[in-house]
Amino acid sequence: MKSRIFYFIVLAALAAAVYGCGAFKSQPEQIKLYTLSYPAPRALKTDFSSAALLEVKPFRAAGPYRSDRMVYAESKYKRSSYVYHKWQTEPAGMVGDLIMRDIRASQVAEAVVSDPDARQTHSLRGNIEAFYEDDSQDPWEAVIEITFTLSENSANSPESRVILHRTYTERKTLEQNNPLGLAEAMSRAVEKVSARMIKDMSKNI
């Protein structure tokens, strides 16, 4: 009888030791990162050649979108974010880089730079007002809203003149209701906003 009691005590001690070492602990879920991706546009067909030197200022974003969190909305007044799914970088950085790439590819300006240049003739600012997944209806949608401000610089004046100030909004349906579907749909939304803005820009520089 004593030997059986001793046997069970040894088993309990071994189980406690193994559990303490973490053998039975579940591994933390790995965080998955997502980015935006779509092909660069073709050069616009225009009847003129712009000599503009355009500086693209660092983009900004409204409060809820100033981090790498993937934000979703279950209702008009509620915002939440995924725990194990995030953007690779903050939306302002991702979108700003893509817009600058698209402007270069479209060839609406002679040169596009990201650093201040004394020779710059124009500057572009972008502010992200909305960048989230709308789950309030099925199918879900990717929602983006960006306000662009295009200014013209004058050699005779220290102040620039605003020649385009417009807000662009796009909603794209998710093909699958999950973070991967959001990344794909948001890519299509940014592509559409970029094309609309560049087309308007080409008429003003």
N, C-alpha and C positions, 0 to 999 in steps of 0.2 A: 504494500500500500504506500509506504514511504517512498519507494523507488518511483512509483507512478506520479506521485505529487512532485517529486524532484524533476521528473521528466517534463511535466507540464510547465514547471517554473522555468526550466532551461529554454523550452520552446517560446514561452512568452517573452523572455529576455532577448532571445535572438530576433523575434519579430519586432520588438521595440527598437532594437539596434538598427535593423535594416530600414525600418520606417524613418528613423531619425536621420539616416544617411540620404534620404530622399528617393529611395527606390520606388516608392508608391506615390510620390508627388507628381502631379501632372505638369508638363512643361508649359511655360507661358506661351500664349499664341503669338506667332510672329507677325509683326506689323508689315503690311503690304503697301507699297508705294506706287502711285499712278502719275502719269504725265499726259500732256496734250500732244497730239500728233495729227498732222494732215499735210498734204503736199503743198509746196510753195506755188503761188499763182504764176501764170504766164505774164509776159510783158503786155501792158495795155496798148491797144492800137490807137494812137493819137496822131493828129495832124501837126503837132508841134513838138519841139524838144525843150524841156524845161531845164534851165540852168540853176535850179534851186539847190542850195546846200542845206539839207534838213537835219536838225538836231532832234532826236527823240529823247525826251526827258524820261527819267525813271518813273514808271507808272505807280500810281497809288491805289489803295483800296479802302472801302468803307470798313468800319470796325469789325463786323463779324467775319470778314474775309482777309484779315491781316495775319494769317497764320497758315500752316500747311494742313489744317483740318479740312476734311470733306464735310461740308455743311449740307444738311437736308432739312426740309420743312414739311411737317405733317399737317400744318394748318397755316392760315394767313398770319397768325400772331405767335407762332412757335418756331424756334430754330434749335436744332440739335446737331451733333457731329458724330461721325463714326469713331470708334476707339482704336480698332486695329487696321483701319484703312485711311491713308493720308495721301495728300499730293506730294510729289517729289520736292517741290519748292512752293513758296507762297504764290498764289494766283497772279499777283501783280508782276512778279518776275517772269513767270511762264508766259503770260499773255503779252507783256511788253516785248520780250525777245521774239516771239512769233510775229507780232505786228511789224517790228523793225525789219525782220527777214522778208516779210511779204512786200513791204514798201520798196525794198531794194530790188526784189524780183520783178515787181511791176514796172520799174524804171520810170516812175512819174517824177523823180528828182534825179539830178545829176549825181548827187552823193548823199548818203545817209549815214550819220555818225551818232554815237552815243555820248561823246565827250564834248564839252563846250569848245566852240571854235570861233575865233574872232571874225571869221569870214562867213559864218552861217547867215543865210538869208531868211530861213524859216525855222520855227520850233514847234514840236508837237507834244502835247501833254495828254495823258489818259488817266481817268479815274474810274475804277471798277465799283459800281453801285450795287450790283447783285451778282452772285456767283454761287449758285446752290442747286440742289436736287429737290424738285417739287414732288412730294409724295402724297399730296392732298387728293389726287385723283389717279385712276389707273387707265392707261399706262403712265408711269412717272415721266417727268420732263426735266431736262437740264435748262437752267435759266441763267442768262447772262445779260448784264446791262452796263454799258460803258459810255462815259461822257468824254468826248475828244475836244480839245481846244487847239486849233492851228493858228499860229501867229506869224505875222510877217515883220521882219526887222528892217529898220531904216538906218542908213548910214548917217542921216541928218538928224536923227532923233534917238535919245537913249531909251525911249519907250517903244515897245512893239505894238502892232495893230492886230487885233483879233479878226481873222477873215473867215473862220469856220468854228462854230461852237454848236455841237450837236450830240444828242444822246441816242445810242443805238441799242435796241433790245431784241433778243432772239430766244426762242423756246424750241428745243428739239426733243423729240420723243426718244426715250431709252428703249433699245431693242431687248434689253434684259434688265430687270429691276434689281440691280446690285451695283457696287462701286465701279466695276469694270464697264458696265453699261453707261454709268455716269461719265466716265472718262471719255468714252467713245462719242457720246452725244454732245458733251461739252466741247469736244474738238470740232465737231461740225458747226456748233453754234459760234465759236470763235472764228472759224473760217468764214462764215457768212458775215459776221460783223466786220471783219477785216476787209472783205471784198467791197462791202457797201461804203465803208469809210474811205478807202483808197479811191474808189470811183468819184466820190464827192471831192476828195482832195485834188484829184487831177484837174478839176474844173476851176481850182482856186490858186494854183501855183504855176 
